Amino acid sequence: MTSFGRLELSKKHPLCSGTDRFAISEKVRGLCCLTGQAVPYEQGSELLLKLGNISMSAMQIQRQCKYYGSLLDPLIQADCEAVIPKLKETKSAEPVYVMVDGAMLCLEEGKWKELKLGRIFSGDNVVQLSDRRRQARQSIYVGHLGSVDEFFPKLERHLVDYSHKVIIGDGARWIWNWAEDNYPGAIQILDFFHAKEKLVLFARNQWKEEKRRREWVENQLEKLRHNGVYDVIQAVQSCRPSNEEAKSTKAKLINYYEEHSERMQYKTYRDRGLLIGSGPIEAAHRSVIQQRMKLSGQKWSTDGAQSMVNLRCYYASQAWDMVEKIIKAA
């Protein structure tokens, strides 16, 4: 290769000696995975050529992302410390938030499958950006395209070092069943905005007059903010449904609040300086998953999607050095 020439990475190239699988140097394999997890493979090919004068097809980038991303799960299952990211400088007394949620991903055969994502971050890593916005400086992300029986053991291997857990989620039963079975001592918090959403839905069906509806909702939300979930339940019970939709949503709202009442002590949580919303995991779905894996027209194979989820999670967890070590070892 001359100083001005394009780097043609064929199997005969001197830099490819000792690279049995792809006949590509370790450094370039890392660049392929890095660009492939960031942008669609075609764009990754263009970036490598323009920024590094490296000629690499979209298919080559895809194959490497799929292969090296697939090596992570077996190592996690084996509890290999070298591939399990840790939160940086976390104080033992600080709460460690655990948030999980699911979102649908389109597969090649035209079917949709739920991708489960977990986000772990420490309370001392949360910074106040504005009056209404806070952000965690570092988080650990864990993703899995499959059942909860496969996802939760994978997530739990990232939680063993943290004792003071705070689990925040919506009303999904699979989340709370897992929390109660595995972490009975953890603080469980129902996302405040999901609680609000259920209340607003009932009010919309019950009253057509916007002013009256808004005043009633704000009154009930103020009760919720002060540990008044049972007062809200009584207020809803006292409402005579104005139509069938109101009757249905009233029953669902009462059942929802009664089921999660112990997770709705919002004043207690706020007095302890705890978060009460699951916004961070919803933001993670957008930044970690959707920005790369839910673009227009995209469809994924199951194996390809899982490999990409792994690479995206490690990059977002500021643990890309672990992926580079795997590439070097492989």
NORTA-V838779 format. One record per residue. N is the residue number from 1. RES is the residue in one letter. OMEGA is omega in whole degrees, 0 to 359 (NA if undefined). BURIAL is # if it has 9 or more other ideal C-beta (glycine too) atoms within 8 Angstrom, else .. D_CENTER is the distance of its C-alpha to the mean C-alpha in whole Angstrom. Layout:
((N:RES:OMEGA:BURIAL:D_CENTER) (N:RES:OMEGA:BURIAL:D_CENTER))
This chain:
((1:M:175:.:43) (2:T:181:.:45) (3:S:181:.:43) (4:F:186:.:43) (5:G:176:.:42) (6:R:181:.:39) (7:L:178:#:37) (8:E:188:.:38) (9:L:176:#:36) (10:S:182:.:38) (11:K:182:.:39) (12:K:183:.:42) (13:H:181:#:40) (14:P:181:.:41) (15:L:184:.:38) (16:C:179:#:37) (17:S:180:.:39) (18:G:179:.:37) (19:T:191:#:34) (20:D:189:.:35) (21:R:184:.:32) (22:F:184:#:31) (23:A:180:#:34) (24:I:183:#:32) (25:S:180:#:32) (26:E:181:.:29) (27:K:182:.:29) (28:V:175:#:29) (29:R:177:#:26) (30:G:178:#:24) (31:L:179:#:24) (32:C:179:#:24) (33:C:181:#:20) (34:L:179:#:19) (35:T:181:#:21) (36:G:178:#:19) (37:Q:183:#:16) (38:A:185:.:16) (39:V:175:#:19) (40:P:189:#:20) (41:Y:179:#:23) (42:E:178:.:26) (43:Q:177:#:25) (44:G:177:#:24) (45:S:179:#:27) (46:E:181:.:29) (47:L:180:#:27) (48:L:180:#:28) (49:L:184:#:32) (50:K:185:.:32) (51:L:184:.:31) (52:G:182:.:32) (53:N:181:.:34) (54:I:180:#:33) (55:S:183:#:34) (56:M:183:#:31) (57:S:178:.:30) (58:A:180:#:27) (59:M:178:.:27) (60:Q:178:#:28) (61:I:180:#:25) (62:Q:182:#:23) (63:R:181:#:25) (64:Q:176:#:24) (65:C:181:#:20) (66:K:183:#:20) (67:Y:185:#:22) (68:Y:174:#:21) (69:G:181:#:17) (70:S:181:#:19) (71:L:186:#:20) (72:L:185:#:17) (73:D:178:#:17) (74:P:179:.:20) (75:L:176:#:20) (76:I:179:#:18) (77:Q:179:#:19) (78:A:180:.:22) (79:D:178:.:21) (80:C:184:.:22) (81:E:185:.:21) (82:A:181:.:22) (83:V:178:#:18) (84:I:182:#:16) (85:P:178:#:15) (86:K:173:.:16) (87:L:185:#:16) (88:K:172:.:19) (89:E:179:.:22) (90:T:179:#:20) (91:K:185:.:23) (92:S:182:.:24) (93:A:183:.:24) (94:E:177:#:21) (95:P:173:#:18) (96:V:183:#:15) (97:Y:176:#:12) (98:V:180:#:10) (99:M:179:#:8) (100:V:179:#:6) (101:D:180:#:7) (102:G:176:#:8) (103:A:184:#:9) (104:M:179:.:12) (105:L:182:#:13) (106:C:179:#:17) (107:L:186:#:19) (108:E:183:.:22) (109:E:178:.:24) (110:G:179:.:23) (111:K:178:.:21) (112:W:180:.:18) (113:K:183:#:15) (114:E:175:#:12) (115:L:182:#:9) (116:K:183:#:7) (117:L:176:#:4) (118:G:177:#:4) (119:R:181:#:5) (120:I:177:#:9) (121:F:184:#:11) (122:S:180:#:15) (123:G:180:#:17) (124:D:176:.:20) (125:N:181:#:17) (126:V:180:#:17) (127:V:180:.:19) (128:Q:180:.:21) (129:L:178:.:21) (130:S:181:.:23) (131:D:186:.:24) (132:R:184:.:21) (133:R:174:.:19) (134:R:183:.:17) (135:Q:175:.:14) (136:A:182:#:13) (137:R:177:.:15) (138:Q:177:#:13) (139:S:171:#:10) (140:I:182:#:9) (141:Y:178:#:6) (142:V:181:#:7) (143:G:178:#:7) (144:H:177:#:10) (145:L:183:#:12) (146:G:186:.:14) (147:S:177:.:15) (148:V:179:.:14) (149:D:177:.:17) (150:E:184:#:16) (151:F:187:#:12) (152:F:175:#:13) (153:P:177:#:16) (154:K:179:#:13) (155:L:185:#:11) (156:E:178:#:14) (157:R:177:#:16) (158:H:186:#:14) (159:L:190:#:15) (160:V:184:.:19) (161:D:188:.:20) (162:Y:185:#:19) (163:S:185:.:21) (164:H:186:#:20) (165:K:173:#:17) (166:V:184:#:16) (167:I:180:#:14) (168:I:180:#:12) (169:G:176:#:12) (170:D:184:#:13) (171:G:182:#:16) (172:A:185:#:15) (173:R:182:.:18) (174:W:178:.:16) (175:I:186:#:13) (176:W:174:#:17) (177:N:178:.:19) (178:W:182:#:17) (179:A:182:#:17) (180:E:182:#:20) (181:D:189:.:21) (182:N:183:.:20) (183:Y:182:.:20) (184:P:180:.:22) (185:G:181:.:23) (186:A:173:#:20) (187:I:180:#:20) (188:Q:183:#:18) (189:I:173:#:17) (190:L:180:#:17) (191:D:184:#:15) (192:F:185:#:18) (193:F:171:#:18) (194:H:176:#:17) (195:A:178:#:20) (196:K:182:#:22) (197:E:179:.:21) (198:K:180:#:23) (199:L:181:#:26) (200:V:180:#:26) (201:L:177:#:26) (202:F:182:#:29) (203:A:179:#:31) (204:R:178:.:31) (205:N:185:#:32) (206:Q:185:#:35) (207:W:178:#:36) (208:K:181:.:37) (209:E:187:.:38) (210:E:183:.:35) (211:K:180:.:37) (212:R:181:.:37) (213:R:182:#:34) (214:R:180:.:32) (215:E:180:.:35) (216:W:181:#:34) (217:V:181:#:30) (218:E:178:.:30) (219:N:180:#:33) (220:Q:179:#:30) (221:L:178:#:27) (222:E:176:#:30) (223:K:180:#:31) (224:L:181:#:27) (225:R:182:#:26) (226:H:176:.:29) (227:N:184:.:29) (228:G:183:#:31) (229:V:180:#:28) (230:Y:174:.:32) (231:D:178:.:34) (232:V:178:#:31) (233:I:179:#:32) (234:Q:179:.:35) (235:A:179:#:35) (236:V:180:#:34) (237:Q:182:.:36) (238:S:180:.:39) (239:C:173:#:38) (240:R:182:.:40) (241:P:181:#:38) (242:S:179:.:39) (243:N:184:.:38) (244:E:179:.:37) (245:E:178:.:33) (246:A:179:#:34) (247:K:181:#:35) (248:S:182:#:32) (249:T:176:#:29) (250:K:180:#:31) (251:A:180:.:31) (252:K:180:#:27) (253:L:180:#:27) (254:I:179:#:29) (255:N:181:.:28) (256:Y:181:#:24) (257:Y:179:#:25) (258:E:180:.:27) (259:E:187:.:25) (260:H:187:#:22) (261:S:180:#:25) (262:E:179:.:25) (263:R:186:#:21) (264:M:179:#:23) (265:Q:193:#:25) (266:Y:178:#:23) (267:K:178:#:26) (268:T:181:.:26) (269:Y:183:#:23) (270:R:177:#:23) (271:D:179:.:27) (272:R:178:.:25) (273:G:183:.:23) (274:L:172:#:20) (275:L:178:#:17) (276:I:181:#:17) (277:G:179:#:14) (278:S:178:#:11) (279:G:181:.:10) (280:P:181:#:8) (281:I:176:#:5) (282:E:175:#:7) (283:A:180:.:8) (284:A:177:#:5) (285:H:180:#:5) (286:R:188:#:8) (287:S:184:#:9) (288:V:186:#:7) (289:I:190:#:8) (290:Q:184:#:10) (291:Q:180:.:12) (292:R:192:#:13) (293:M:180:#:13) (294:K:177:#:14) (295:L:185:.:17) (296:S:175:.:20) (297:G:183:.:22) (298:Q:172:#:19) (299:K:189:.:20) (300:W:165:#:18) (301:S:181:.:20) (302:T:181:#:18) (303:D:180:.:19) (304:G:180:#:18) (305:A:181:#:15) (306:Q:177:#:14) (307:S:180:#:15) (308:M:177:#:14) (309:V:180:#:10) (310:N:180:#:12) (311:L:179:#:13) (312:R:182:#:10) (313:C:181:#:8) (314:Y:178:#:12) (315:Y:181:#:13) (316:A:180:#:10) (317:S:183:#:11) (318:Q:183:.:14) (319:A:182:#:16) (320:W:177:#:17) (321:D:177:.:20) (322:M:176:#:19) (323:V:180:#:19) (324:E:178:#:22) (325:K:178:#:24) (326:I:178:#:23) (327:I:180:#:25) (328:K:181:.:28) (329:A:181:.:28) (330:A:NA:.:28))
